Amino acid sequence: MKQSSEEDSVANGYLFQLFVAGAEPNSATARKNLQRIRETHIKTECEVEVIDVLESYSLALERNIYLTPALIMVSPEPSVTVFGDLSDTDAVITALRLGEEK
Amino acid sequence: MEQSKPSYEALEARLAEAENTLKAIRDQKIDAFVGRDGVYLLRLKEMEAALRESEARFRFLINAIPHMVWTANPDGTTEYGNERTLCYLDLDADRFEGWSWTGVIHPDDRPAVIEACRRSLETGEGHRIGMRIRNGKTGEYRWHVTHAVPRRDEAGRIIHWYGTSTDIHDIKQAELAVRQSETRFRTVVEHSSDGIHQVDLRTGRYVFMNPAQERLTGFKREELNLSTEEASERLHPDDRASVERYLARVTAGEEPEDGMEYRWRVKNGEYRWFSDTRRAIFDENGDAVALVGVSRDITDRKRLLESLERSKTELERKVAERTADLESRNRQLRELTRHTIEAMESDRKALSKELHDSIGGSLAGIKMLLETLSLYTEQHLPDGVMPLERIIEHLADTIKESKRISYQMRSAALEDAGLKAAVGDAVKKFKAFYPAVSVDTRVDIADDLVSDETKAVLYRVLQEALNNVGKHSKGDWVGISLIQNEAGILLRVEDNGQGFDVRQALREDGPLQGYGMRSMKERLEICEGVFHIESTPGEGTIVSATIPQSAPRSNDELPDAGKGGPLPFSGAERENQKRGA
């Protein structure tokens, strides 16, 4: 299902999966930070899938996500995982290779 | 996901990812941990805050408790000390770490403490040991008890030593004081000469007796199961009620000041007197649970008291006897005196008669002969020889004097006609011998109420007083009064003569000088009368004599005086008395 959505909707755009733990502080910050980064650094099509581990954690296990908040950049390849509340914008941008976009 | 061959870039990305992850964790940007069995919220901030709080609380506690708390490394070197430790030893935290502590242990305790630590390190077992630790500030050694325990890891290796040192100095001192006080108390109890015991009222048995109590009762400590019932059986039946009353007061909470005295049959069967003080001991409900008592054997005291009582009675009896004896002797003595006076009167009368009848007669005869002779021998008298007329004159004087003496000695009027007449007679004689002196007389008594003895005494006093007036006063008036009033019979003789020094006269007036003042005084005292003489040089002299009329020498009392009937004496008896004396 994921696979299909991934391939269907985003051909050359960005696909993120954000794993959060309900409304825990770091998770909430992570959401806000991701939104901000998306607005400032991503011009192309971008899809964000937010997964609350408190509702379902099987996907997290599937993706080897053992800590939240965690952001997986599924595409473009190669996929990258960033843990934390994403407040260190520079580090996040570096990790997500978004600097090259600019 | 990468398939097989991890490129250098991929590896680097992984490393960066791991680094980021660690940083996120370190920065506490993590919310939850996802495990196979569920999701765990981490809430690290809260946890850290809680941890900090917990540690702060623990630290506060450690520093607040008034004990030294410390930790040491597995090898025994010191690591951490709480505030109390640092303060007591006067060290800071840095110096405490790895500090050598043996120097602050009292030299006497040091070897044992070092040995205990050595053994703990060797065996891994904790220890508990008392020691004196020197105060870093004052240098004072205070008693502490130190307790050390090891903390081990899962493998059983010792990772830390934990210790506490508690100041027990005051407790130790108090304990010492209590022990000393108890020793003192015990010594007192053990060596007291009074019996001290305790009875448990719930079991009714003696639970304690000191050696004195054993000695007093004859029962041994081993026989402590002597029950109060048996003890009560041994009470003297007459004392049972009073003892029960006393014990009831004590168990009711009273503390009577007086003890109780009772007789108790000691082990050998003898009844002994005891004096006890008892007090009750109460439990928390206020019920008397025990009686403590102090017993003293007062048998000897009781016996002494009894014998004293007997002696006292005996003494009183003896005193009474002696008093009666003395009174009887006094009466006899007075009787004897009276008899003596009587005998003297009798002698005087006899002597007077002799003087008058015999010597007087002879002198008169000699005078007559000499007068006759003088008619013939008027001339031829050699010089230096007294003329006969002069001798006859002398003889006449001598006859006169012998008559006076004879009169004086005799109180014929007294015997024949009573005191009133005797006074008149004495006055008449006085006038005859001293015609130049005028006499006033006032007599107002009833003769029959006056005893013969009193009459005699008064008469002699009058005679002596008049004699003194005539011989020594050089006055020309004398007043005599003899009256009767409540005080008795009062005789008063006063003159207007030259007077004299009474004290001087009394001193010089010896008993051999006839009827002097002392003689008058003594006579009166025999009759329990009062003699008084008052003389003012140049003005005159007053002699007074009072004899109480109700004097004990009444006729009723006389028979007590002795076997001999008193007055009047027959002539023969008077003669006997005279010869006997």
HADDOCK unambig.tbl for C-alpha pairs under 7 A between the chains (distance, minus, plus):
assign (segid A and resid 21 and name CA) (segid B and resid 31 and name CA) 6.50 0.50 0.50
assign (segid A and resid 21 and name CA) (segid B and resid 32 and name CA) 6.27 0.50 0.50
assign (segid A and resid 24 and name CA) (segid B and resid 31 and name CA) 6.25 0.50 0.50
assign (segid A and resid 26 and name CA) (segid B and resid 29 and name CA) 5.70 0.50 0.50
assign (segid A and resid 26 and name CA) (segid B and resid 30 and name CA) 6.30 0.50 0.50
assign (segid A and resid 26 and name CA) (segid B and resid 31 and name CA) 5.94 0.50 0.50
assign (segid A and resid 27 and name CA) (segid B and resid 31 and name CA) 6.71 0.50 0.50
assign (segid A and resid 54 and name CA) (segid B and resid 39 and name CA) 6.78 0.50 0.50
assign (segid A and resid 66 and name CA) (segid B and resid 33 and name CA) 5.62 0.50 0.50
assign (segid A and resid 66 and name CA) (segid B and resid 34 and name CA) 4.52 0.50 0.50
assign (segid A and resid 66 and name CA) (segid B and resid 35 and name CA) 6.46 0.50 0.50
assign (segid A and resid 67 and name CA) (segid B and resid 30 and name CA) 6.73 0.50 0.50
assign (segid A and resid 67 and name CA) (segid B and resid 32 and name CA) 5.70 0.50 0.50
assign (segid A and resid 67 and name CA) (segid B and resid 33 and name CA) 4.68 0.50 0.50
assign (segid A and resid 67 and name CA) (segid B and resid 34 and name CA) 5.84 0.50 0.50
assign (segid A and resid 68 and name CA) (segid B and resid 30 and name CA) 5.80 0.50 0.50
assign (segid A and resid 68 and name CA) (segid B and resid 31 and name CA) 5.59 0.50 0.50
assign (segid A and resid 68 and name CA) (segid B and resid 32 and name CA) 5.27 0.50 0.50
assign (segid A and resid 68 and name CA) (segid B and resid 33 and name CA) 6.61 0.50 0.50
assign (segid A and resid 69 and name CA) (segid B and resid 30 and name CA) 6.16 0.50 0.50
assign (segid A and resid 69 and name CA) (segid B and resid 31 and name CA) 6.38 0.50 0.50
assign (segid A and resid 79 and name CA) (segid B and resid 1 and name CA) 6.73 0.50 0.50
assign (segid A and resid 81 and name CA) (segid B and resid 17 and name CA) 6.75 0.50 0.50
assign (segid A and resid 82 and name CA) (segid B and resid 17 and name CA) 6.49 0.50 0.50
assign (segid A and resid 83 and name CA) (segid B and resid 20 and name CA) 6.81 0.50 0.50
assign (segid A and resid 83 and name CA) (segid B and resid 21 and name CA) 5.36 0.50 0.50
assign (segid A and resid 83 and name CA) (segid B and resid 24 and name CA) 6.31 0.50 0.50
assign (segid A and resid 84 and name CA) (segid B and resid 24 and name CA) 4.98 0.50 0.50
assign (segid A and resid 84 and name CA) (segid B and resid 29 and name CA) 4.77 0.50 0.50
assign (segid A and resid 84 and name CA) (segid B and resid 30 and name CA) 5.54 0.50 0.50
assign (segid A and resid 85 and name CA) (segid B and resid 29 and name CA) 5.53 0.50 0.50
